[in-house]
């Protein structure tokens, strides 16, 4: 099998088949509330890290926290969906005491969840399975962790119904790019 990049594929005359991709950095000024939520998620990560019982719990926690951070930077709705799944799996974690996975088994499940899926439903199913597997390695959340999760969920529920700073900045940028240029007279 040979893998080609779009930039390597040419017409018979040597012209590019696909347009050249250009990346443009768009700086985003996050609101104080969005910065507070990121700090709260970081605090949650620190508290979870301080309570690792074993290597499996450390590995599972790092995966879940990475997933939560990815979703937070994606959108409030994506963050809310993943956070709700994480909270539900934590509620079940006490029932999983005898069902823990080895670190190797967790790694395989987590790798599958991080694959690129063409179907969003398949992606969500793989992530749900990974969150459930991670919960088997978790200790029950402390009162402080539960409070942070509740605060994060409250923000996400409110923020999911509106544009976050990143979406607002992107829409402004698109309007500027797509706005017809006036002829110079």
Secondary structure as GFF3:
##gff-version 3
##sequence-region A 1 185
A	DSSP	three_ten_helix	6	8	.	.	.	ID=ss1
A	DSSP	alpha_helix	32	50	.	.	.	ID=ss2
A	DSSP	alpha_helix	55	74	.	.	.	ID=ss3
A	DSSP	alpha_helix	76	93	.	.	.	ID=ss4
A	DSSP	three_ten_helix	94	99	.	.	.	ID=ss5
A	DSSP	alpha_helix	103	114	.	.	.	ID=ss6
A	DSSP	alpha_helix	120	137	.	.	.	ID=ss7
A	DSSP	alpha_helix	143	159	.	.	.	ID=ss8
A	DSSP	alpha_helix	165	178	.	.	.	ID=ss9
###
